[in-house]
Amino acid sequence: MILYEPPTNVTTAVQMVSWINSTTSLWLFQGIISSVFAIALIAMLKNPSNTPSKAFAASAFITMIISVLARVIGLVPTGFMSIWIVLTGLAALWMYVEGTQ
């Protein structure tokens, strides 16, 4: 008994990753991108010269760029990409209100 159909006509790395992502119902790259956000946020918060708003904004921006690229390839749904765009906008607003440079 096979749980998933084996990949057919996979000739590039993107096709292989797309097949893996489809077997996990698009959760693979959503998890990877969310993990990148968490790791970047924690790493930036460790720097004493960064404020929380700066660290959040930088992490959200990095994650937004990755999610847009993943959406272009078709690895994440549009709604997931939109969440990171909105979070980046909110982070920019937070930095503006806080007066962070």
N, C-alpha and C positions, 0 to 999 in steps of 0.2 A: 504494500500500500504506500503510495507516494503522497506526501502532504502537499507538495507544490510541484507544478510542472517544471521540468528542467528547462533551462534557457535554450532558446533556439536562435540560430544565426547571430550569435554574439561575437562581434569582431572588434569592438573597441572597449576601452575601460569604462566609458560613459554608459554604454549599453549594459555592461555587466553590473555597474552600480545601480542603474535604473531597474534592472531585474531584481536585484537584492532589495532595493527600496520598495518595489511593488509587492514583494512577498511579505513585507512588514507593514503594508498599508500606508506607506509614506512616513512611517514613524522613525525610520533609521536616520535620515538627515535632519528631521526636526529635533531628535535627541542630540545629534552631533552639534548642531548649531546652538541649541540651548546650553550644552556643556561648554562650548567655546565662550559664550556669554558669561557663565558662572566663573570659569577659570580666569578670564580676562578681568572681570570685576574684582575678584579676590586679589589677583596679582597687582592691580592698580591701587587697591585700598591699602596694600602693605607699604606703599610709598608715602612717607609722612607729608610730602609736599602736595599731594593730591587731596582735594576735598571729595566728599561722597558724591556731590553732583558732577564733578569733573570725571571721576572714575566711572560713574554710571553712564554719562554721556559718551565717553570714549568707548566703553564696552558695547553700548547700544549701537553706536555708529559702525564699529567693526562687524558686529553681528548683522546689522542691516545690509552692509555691502555683501557679506557672504550669502545672506538669504536671497538677495536680489539675483546674484549670480546663479545660485542653486535653482531659483524659479525660472530663469532663462533656460537652463538645461532641462527643467521639468522635474526636479527632484523634490520640491516642496510645493504645497498648494499656495494659491494667491493669498488666501486669508492669513496664513502663517507669515508670509512676507509682509503683509500689511500691518501685522502686529508690531513688527520690528521697526517699521517706518514710523508708526504712531509713537512708539516708545522713544525713538530718537528725537522726534519733535518735542515730546514732553520733557525729555532730558535737556534739550536746548532751552526750553522755557524755564525749567528749574534753575539752570545756570544763569539765565538772564535775571530772574527774580532775586537770586542769591547775590548777583553781582560778581560772579566768578569770571576771572579772565583766563 
